[in-house]
Amino acid sequence: MPDPLALLPLALAAGSGRVDRYEAQQLVAAGLTLLQRNARLVRALAGRRGAILLPTSPAFVTALAACEGRGAVLVNPLAAPPEIADQLADADVGAVFTVAALAGRLPPGTATVLLDGMPRAARVLIDGTSAEVDLGTHFPFALEGDPDVPGRDEEAAIVYTSAMAGRALGAILTHRNLLANGRSCRVAAGNDPDDHVLALLPFSHLFGLTVTGTAPLLAGARVTTMERFNPLRAVELLETTGVTEVVGVPAVFVALLTALHRRGGRLGADALRLCICGGAVLPVEVQDRWYDATGVELRQGYGLTEAGPVCLFNRVDLPNRRGTLGVPFPGVDVETRDPDTGEPVPGGAMGEIWVRGENVSPGYVSSGEAGLPRHEGWLCSGDLGVMSGDGTVTFAGLLKPMFTRNGFNVYPDEIRRVVCAMPGVRLVRVRAVPDPVRENDIALDVDGDVTAAAVTAWCEARLSAYKQPSEVVVRR
């Protein structure tokens, strides 16, 4: 019989960690009970995928468990309704796990599970009927198995990314991918049962899920979530709740530094031992300021959704090298190669970052030819780096057409496709405008018989919040 701990949700439960005030076992048990007690939901999911449209919260773990046996599409709560509809259709989703505040973004008629009452109750809405499901208090439950067993090669999660060709692609992550990367993160970050991790990033983003969810829960640690990032509240939690680890993107740490400045400039958090930044290039100046304000190094890492996601990190058992992405993650091979020939480049030379390991996705839901290329087991990142003799990599730019904003990837061709579909628009140019806080803002140069206000409204209805233009210039 296959080892149950080869499935991500059951492995999280076996770690005996906690999310907010709930034991991970209780959250997973609630998800499994939901499937046991609602046959209509099971039929809706039969042969199809589930989807999770939730803020970062304990309910996310329950939803993952309820999707057990099928891939869960992790939908960003910032996504616009048309984006959500496209993802649900592309991935053939049978039911969506969400909360009442977000359910209105779903296409009409979508089979929906409301987890507002989690972990005690859920409401299942299918074909115009509503059923309240009592999830009981089935906790604790016994899980026996090998805690280091490789994850199964079945789908665990689908995350939409890599819209280089204008449409986001659903990257498939297996239980093997996510467990391998979570276990590597536990080692590289030194997570243990005494850790208390402050989760400031969305679990729908693999960086948030793996580093602030999977790794600490596998280690039996405590996770405190924030449904919406508030820097003043985050500083208060850092100072008063014994947080040992905080994870964010550059914009998060800039906001925390601003909040600290308003409170006197120093962080009084004796327990804090580890601060991790990823998602975008981290300025050394921010690392310097963070250390001055906290006395704790801000360690940068690097990853890709298609790689589970973490590939490089300034791990805790090595000195932090500010301004670098760190060294290869445990179990992950990283090389820099000539982007034209595919041949390895010598140390100190710039090349494309290639990645290989059990963390690497097997492919996409559809249109894989438009995604990141692969060569003989290696994933070609589309990012440039310079690797030193000791394996430390420094970021050196992008090959793929994208930029980041608040740690999220923005693909100009995706925005261009959406705006070009607007009646009256003839041509669109999308520009990144450097911003010291958000990495980049977005500017649109539009040719057409439209107004800037109309273009802005068009984007607001069809694009995620982080893809909204901050400047629109129209030429008629």
C-alpha positions in Angstrom: 0.0 0.0 0.0 1.4 3.5 -0.9 2.8 5.4 2.1 0.2 8.0 3.1 2.9 10.5 3.9 3.7 10.7 0.2 0.7 13.0 -0.1 1.4 16.6 0.8 -1.7 17.3 3.1 -1.1 14.1 5.1 2.6 14.9 5.4 1.7 18.3 6.8 -0.7 16.7 9.3 2.0 14.2 10.4 4.4 17.1 11.2 2.1 18.1 14.1 2.5 21.8 13.5 -0.1 24.5 14.0 -1.6 27.3 11.8 -2.9 30.1 14.0 -4.9 28.4 16.8 -5.5 25.1 14.9 -3.4 22.0 14.8 -2.5 21.0 11.3 -4.0 17.5 12.0 -7.4 19.1 12.8 -7.3 21.2 9.6 -6.5 18.2 7.4 -9.1 16.0 9.1 -11.7 18.7 8.4 -10.9 18.5 4.7 -11.1 14.7 4.5 -14.3 14.7 6.5 -15.8 17.2 4.1 -15.3 14.6 1.3 -16.7 11.8 3.4 -19.9 13.7 4.3 -20.9 15.3 1.0 -21.3 12.9 -2.0 -22.4 15.7 -4.3 -19.0 17.4 -3.8 -17.2 14.1 -4.5 -19.2 13.7 -7.8 -18.5 17.3 -8.8 -14.7 16.6 -8.4 -14.8 13.2 -10.0 -12.2 13.2 -12.8 -11.7 16.9 -12.5 -9.5 19.3 -10.5 -10.4 21.4 -7.5 -9.4 25.0 -7.0 -8.6 27.1 -4.0 -9.5 30.8 -3.9 -8.7 31.8 -0.3 -6.6 34.3 1.6 -3.7 33.1 3.6 -5.4 31.4 6.5 -5.9 28.0 8.2 -8.7 27.2 5.7 -6.1 26.9 3.0 -4.8 23.6 4.6 -8.3 22.3 4.9 -9.0 23.0 1.2 -5.7 21.3 0.2 -6.8 18.2 2.1 -10.2 18.2 0.5 -8.5 18.3 -3.0 -6.5 15.2 -2.1 -6.2 12.9 -5.0 -6.6 15.7 -7.6 -4.6 18.8 -8.5 -5.6 21.9 -6.7 -5.5 25.1 -8.7 -4.1 27.8 -6.4 -6.0 31.0 -7.5 -4.5 34.3 -6.4 -7.1 36.3 -4.4 -6.0 39.4 -6.3 -7.1 37.9 -9.6 -9.9 39.5 -11.6 -13.0 37.5 -12.5 -12.0 37.0 -16.2 -8.6 35.6 -15.1 -10.3 33.3 -12.6 -12.7 32.0 -15.2 -9.9 31.4 -17.7 -8.0 29.3 -15.2 -11.0 27.3 -14.0 -11.8 26.5 -17.7 -8.3 25.7 -18.7 -7.7 23.3 -15.7 -11.2 21.7 -15.9 -12.1 22.6 -12.3 -15.1 20.8 -10.8 -15.4 22.8 -7.6 -13.8 25.8 -5.9 -13.0 26.1 -2.2 -13.4 29.7 -1.1 -15.1 32.1 1.4 -18.2 34.2 1.0 -16.2 37.4 0.5 -14.5 36.0 -2.6 -17.2 33.8 -4.0 -18.7 36.6 -6.1 -15.6 36.5 -8.3 -16.5 33.0 -9.6 -18.3 32.3 -12.8 -22.1 31.8 -12.3 -23.0 28.2 -11.7 -19.6 27.2 -10.3 -19.8 24.4 -7.7 -18.6 26.2 -4.6 -17.5 25.2 -1.1 -17.6 28.0 1.5 -15.1 27.5 4.3 -16.1 30.5 6.4 -17.0 28.1 9.2 -13.9 26.0 9.0 -12.8 23.8 10.6 -16.2 23.1 12.2 -18.5 23.4 9.2 -18.6 24.1 5.4 -21.3 25.0 3.0 -21.5 23.3 -0.3 -23.3 25.1 -3.2 -24.0 22.9 -6.2 -26.6 23.3 -9.0 -28.6 25.8 -7.0 -28.7 23.7 -3.8 -27.1 24.5 -0.5 -25.9 22.0 2.1 -24.3 22.7 5.5 -21.7 20.0 6.3 -20.8 19.4 9.9 -17.0 18.7 9.9 -17.0 17.5 13.5 -14.0 17.5 15.8 -12.1 14.5 14.4 -8.8 15.2 16.0 -6.2 13.9 16.7 -5.9 11.0 14.2 -3.0 8.6 13.8 -0.7 8.8 10.8 2.0 6.3 10.4 4.6 6.3 7.6 8.1 7.3 6.5 8.5 11.0 7.0 11.1 11.1 4.3 9.3 9.0 1.7 9.3 10.7 -1.8 6.0 12.3 -2.7 3.8 10.7 -5.3 4.1 11.7 -8.9 0.4 12.7 -8.9 -0.7 16.3 -9.3 -0.8 18.3 -6.0 -1.2 21.9 -7.2 -1.6 23.9 -10.4 -0.3 27.5 -10.4 -0.8 29.9 -13.3 2.4 31.7 -14.4 4.7 32.2 -17.4 2.5 34.4 -19.5 5.4 35.2 -21.9 3.1 34.5 -24.9 0.2 36.5 -23.5 -1.7 33.9 -21.5 -0.8 32.4 -18.2 0.0 28.7 -18.2 -0.9 26.3 -15.5 2.3 24.8 -14.1 1.7 21.4 -12.6 3.4 20.6 -9.3 3.3 17.1 -8.0 3.4 15.8 -4.4 7.0 14.8 -5.1 7.8 18.4 -6.3 6.3 20.1 -3.3 7.5 17.7 -0.6 11.0 17.7 -2.0 11.2 21.5 -2.0 9.5 21.8 1.4 11.9 19.3 2.9 14.9 21.1 1.3 13.6 24.4 2.7 13.3 22.9 6.2 17.0 22.0 6.0 18.2 25.2 4.5 16.2 27.4 6.9 16.9 25.2 9.9 13.2 24.8 10.8 12.4 22.9 14.0 9.4 22.5 16.3 10.4 25.6 18.3 10.0 27.9 15.2 7.2 30.4 14.9 6.8 31.6 11.3 4.9 34.8 10.4 3.3 34.1 7.0 2.9 37.5 5.2 2.7 36.1 1.7 -0.3 34.5 -0.1 -0.3 30.7 0.0 -1.5 30.8 -3.6 2.0 31.9 -4.4 4.4 28.9 -4.1 7.0 31.0 -2.3 4.5 31.7 0.5 3.1 28.2 0.5 6.4 26.3 0.6 8.5 28.6 2.8 5.9 29.8 5.3 3.5 26.8 5.1 5.0 23.5 4.0 8.5 23.7 5.5 7.5 24.8 9.0 4.6 22.5 9.2 6.7 19.5 8.2 9.0 20.5 11.0 6.2 20.7 13.5 6.5 24.5 13.9 3.8 27.2 14.5 2.6 29.4 11.6 0.8 32.7 12.2 -1.1 34.0 9.1 -2.1 37.5 8.0 -5.0 37.5 5.5 -4.0 41.0 4.4 -0.6 42.4 5.0 -0.5 45.3 7.4 3.1 46.4 8.2 2.2 48.0 11.5 0.4 44.9 12.7 3.2 42.7 11.4 5.8 44.7 13.4 3.5 44.3 16.5 3.4 40.5 15.9 7.2 40.4 15.5 7.7 42.2 18.8 5.1 40.5 21.0 4.4 36.9 19.8 7.9 35.3 19.8 8.1 35.1 16.0 11.4 33.4 15.0 11.1 33.7 11.2 9.6 36.2 8.8 9.4 35.8 5.0 8.5 38.4 2.4 9.3 40.1 -0.9 11.4 43.3 -1.1 8.3 45.5 -0.9 7.2 43.8 2.3 10.6 44.5 4.0 10.6 48.1 2.8 7.1 48.5 4.3 8.3 46.9 7.6 11.2 49.3 7.7 8.9 52.2 7.2 6.7 51.0 10.0 9.7 50.5 12.3 10.9 54.1 11.5 7.6 55.4 12.7 8.0 53.4 15.9 11.5 54.6 16.7 13.7 52.7 14.2 14.6 49.5 16.0 12.8 46.1 16.3 12.5 44.7 19.7 12.1 41.0 18.8 14.6 38.9 20.7 13.3 35.6 19.3 13.7 36.5 15.6 16.5 34.5 14.0 15.7 34.2 10.3 14.5 36.7 7.7 14.0 35.5 4.1 13.4 37.6 1.0 12.5 36.4 -2.5 10.2 37.1 -5.4 12.2 39.9 -6.8 15.8 41.3 -6.7 16.6 42.6 -3.2 18.6 45.8 -3.1 21.7 45.5 -0.8 20.7 48.9 0.7 17.5 47.2 2.0 19.6 44.3 3.5 21.9 46.9 5.2 19.0 48.8 6.6 17.2 45.7 7.8 20.3 44.5 9.7 20.8 47.9 11.3 17.1 47.9 12.4 16.9 44.3 13.7 20.4 42.8 14.1 19.3 39.9 12.0 20.6 39.2 8.4 18.0 39.5 5.6 18.8 36.4 3.5 17.9 36.4 -0.2 16.8 33.4 -2.2 15.6 32.7 -5.8 13.1 30.4 -7.3 10.5 29.7 -10.1 7.0 28.5 -9.8 8.0 25.6 -12.1 10.6 24.6 -9.6 8.4 24.3 -6.5 9.7 27.1 -6.2 13.0 27.6 -4.4 16.3 26.9 -6.2 18.9 29.1 -4.5 19.2 30.5 -1.0 21.6 32.1 1.5 21.1 29.2 3.9 21.4 29.6 7.6 24.5 27.4 8.1 26.5 29.7 5.8 27.5 33.3 6.1 24.9 35.6 4.4 26.3 37.1 1.2 24.4 40.3 0.7 23.5 41.1 -2.9 23.6 37.4 -4.0 20.9 34.8 -4.5 22.8 32.3 -2.4 23.9 28.7 -3.2 21.9 25.8 -4.7 19.1 24.4 -2.5 19.6 20.9 -1.0 18.7 18.4 -3.7 18.6 21.0 -6.4 21.2 21.2 -9.2 21.9 24.7 -10.6 24.2 25.7 -13.5 24.7 28.8 -15.6 24.7 28.1 -19.3 25.1 29.9 -22.6 21.5 30.8 -23.6 22.3 30.2 -27.3 24.4 27.0 -27.2 23.3 25.5 -23.9 26.9 24.9 -22.9 28.0 25.6 -19.3 29.8 28.9 -18.9 32.9 29.3 -16.7 32.7 30.6 -13.2 32.4 34.4 -13.1 30.8 34.5 -16.5 27.2 35.5 -17.1 24.8 32.7 -18.2 21.2 31.5 -18.1 20.3 29.9 -14.8 19.3 26.2 -15.4 17.7 24.1 -12.7 17.3 20.3 -12.2 15.9 18.2 -9.4 12.9 16.5 -7.8 11.4 20.0 -7.3 11.0 20.7 -11.0 7.5 20.6 -12.5 6.7 17.9 -15.1 5.0 20.5 -17.3 1.8 22.6 -17.9 -1.9 21.9 -18.1 -1.9 23.1 -21.7 0.1 25.1 -24.3 3.4 23.9 -22.8 5.3 24.9 -25.9 4.8 28.5 -24.8 6.3 28.0 -21.3 9.8 27.7 -20.1 11.9 25.4 -22.3 13.6 22.2 -21.0 16.7 20.4 -22.2 17.7 16.9 -21.1 16.0 17.2 -17.7 17.1 20.8 -17.1 14.6 23.7 -16.7 15.7 26.9 -18.5 14.7 29.7 -16.2 14.9 32.7 -18.6 16.9 34.5 -15.9 20.6 35.4 -16.1 23.1 34.9 -13.3 26.8 34.8 -12.5 28.1 31.8 -10.5 31.2 32.1 -8.4 33.7 29.3 -7.7 31.9 28.3 -4.5 28.5 28.1 -6.2 27.1 31.4 -5.1 24.9 33.0 -7.7 24.4 36.7 -8.3 21.3 37.8 -10.4 22.3 39.5 -13.7 19.1 40.2 -15.5 16.2 38.7 -17.5 16.0 36.9 -20.8 12.2 36.4 -20.7 9.8 39.3 -21.3 8.7 40.1 -17.8 9.3 42.3 -14.7 8.2 42.2 -11.1 5.9 44.3 -9.0 5.5 43.8 -5.3 7.1 40.4 -5.8 4.6 39.2 -8.5 5.6 38.5 -12.1 4.1 40.9 -14.7 4.2 39.9 -18.3 3.8 42.8 -20.8 2.4 40.5 -23.5 -0.5 39.5 -21.2 -1.4 43.1 -20.4 -1.0 44.0 -24.1 -3.4 41.2 -25.1 -6.1 42.2 -22.7 -5.9 46.0 -23.6 -5.8 45.3 -27.3 -9.1 43.5 -27.0 -10.7 46.8 -26.0 -12.9 48.3 -28.8 -11.1 51.4 -30.3 -7.6 50.3 -29.3 -5.1 49.9 -32.2 -1.8 49.5 -30.5 -0.5 49.1 -26.9 3.0 49.4 -25.4 3.6 48.2 -21.9 6.5 49.8 -20.0 8.1 49.0 -16.6 8.7 52.2 -14.6 11.3 51.6 -11.8 9.9 52.2 -8.3 12.0 52.0 -5.1 9.2 50.4 -3.1 7.2 48.2 -5.5 10.2 47.3 -7.8 8.3 48.6 -10.8 5.1 50.4 -11.7 3.3 49.8 -15.0 2.8 52.4 -17.8 0.7 52.0 -20.9 1.1 53.9 -24.1 -2.1 53.4 -26.1 -3.0 54.3 -29.7 -6.7 54.4 -30.3 -10.0 56.2 -30.0 -10.4 55.7 -26.3 -9.7 57.7 -23.1 -7.2 57.0 -20.4 -10.0 56.6 -17.9 -11.8 54.0 -20.1 -8.5 52.0 -20.4 -8.0 52.1 -16.7 -11.6 50.9 -16.1 -11.1 48.1 -18.7 -7.9 46.9 -16.9 -9.6 47.0 -13.5 -12.3 44.7 -14.6 -10.0 42.2 -16.3 -6.6 42.1 -14.7 -5.2 41.3 -11.2 -4.7 44.1 -8.8 -0.9 43.9 -9.2 -1.2 44.2 -13.0 -3.1 47.5 -13.0 -1.4 50.4 -14.8 -0.3 53.4 -12.7 0.0 55.5 -15.8 -2.0 55.5 -19.1 -1.1 57.8 -22.0 -3.4 57.8 -25.0 -2.5 59.0 -28.5 -5.4 59.3 -30.9 
